[in-house]
């Protein structure tokens, strides 16, 4: 058959869930969600004990899977054979030949699902299996959602809980929490329980766990605004939470690079979307990083930003090539960044 989009899969499940499916990709949360939907649509609840067979991880014997797929449903329209996290990297030619036979013989009353809700096999590991399902089944690869999709998801989730987001706050929440749907769901639950009828920016700041990238962005914002004491306390909090010093520096470098690009974009009458398009590997679905950098960029000159990037390069060399205390390197770097930005320390 062919590869399906998420929307096409939804329609397929509604019309007829039977067939052979391969569900995989970076967004393992959605892999699990749609695996559960297929199982429920194909066997329901009444006779699931008789008509659902599950194989997992190393217990995925293809001969047993084949026999289960060809079995007759018991007192029901159809049945389901679910194979979770099949070890694709270990599949030999004989296994692939049997899988090809299974896909060709899979009966019309069986929902055969090869699902990867916990593992993310590489393209080389799963390539042959994808090819087989493309020929005889249905392939759905769940990639990470774009910002616009994530905003719709959290807004819809809030609506189901009787809440609404103040303008721009849903995007702010995603930028703080990140694009992992499991984590977003947990943080949405918390913020909806905490807020009134409307989710405001302060509610997100009060209860949501921010990514390291978001924390460093806030720290740089305080630094750029001249609030060195607050920025230094934020750095101390990162140390207290045992954040990796290399990761902190990496986030700092990334943030100042974003500010530089945002400033260059404004100077050349370009918007964030256009700049993001020039760096697809860095900003695909993340043009918000450039949008939020416009404001700090407006308070700094190119000369100041050049100095900041040189300071960060010095810090990178110091962390990698000396025996200096890593925390002291970052503290000294913060002082130098404040001075390079024309701020008093």
Secondary structure, DSSP 4 states (H G I P E B T S, - for coil): -EE--HHHHHHHHHH---EEEEEESS-HHHHHHHHHHHHHHHHTTTTHHHHEEEEEGGG--HHHHHHHHHSPPSSSS-EEEEEES--GGG--HHHHHHHHHHHHH--TTEEEEEE-SS----HHHHHHHHHHHHHHSEEEE-PPPPHHHHHHHHHHHHHHTT-EEPTTHHHHHHHHH-S-HHHHHHHHHHHHHHS-SEE-HHHHHHHPPPPHHHHHHHHHHHHHTT-HHHHHHHHHHHHHTT--HHHHHHHHHHHHHHHHHHHHHHHTT--HHHHHHHTHHHHTT-THHHHTHHHHHTTS-HHHHHHHHHHHHHHHHHHHH--S-HHHHHHHHHHHHHHHTT---
